[in-house]
């Protein structure tokens, strides 16, 4: 089975409506399923965004891609790392404060790492 390039995978992902991503390692030992997912691909990783948590999957050797309805099935030679990006999310409207702006989060988040993502164009 020939390996797909990341460019080919990105073209496939951009051309279909995806709801579920299923990943199987080449040995078949590990299976992963991500539902309600949005997918992006770059040169070394697959980014999967679900309604509960976001994941970065660092991988080598994409062997096969199959699309059945809104399910994207990937067979990957080697998954190097699966990393969950965050444990909670919320949408906020940023408000002016002094010379900058702010969005408040729960007090329980004090001391935790957060990532701010702009969801609308400037």
Secondary structure, DSSP 8 states (H G I E B T S, - for coil): ---B-HHHHHHHHHHS--SEEEEEETTSS-EEEEES-EEEE-SSEEEEE-SS-EEEEEEEEEEEEEEETTEEEEEEEEEEEEEE--S-------EEETTEEE----GGGTTS-------S--
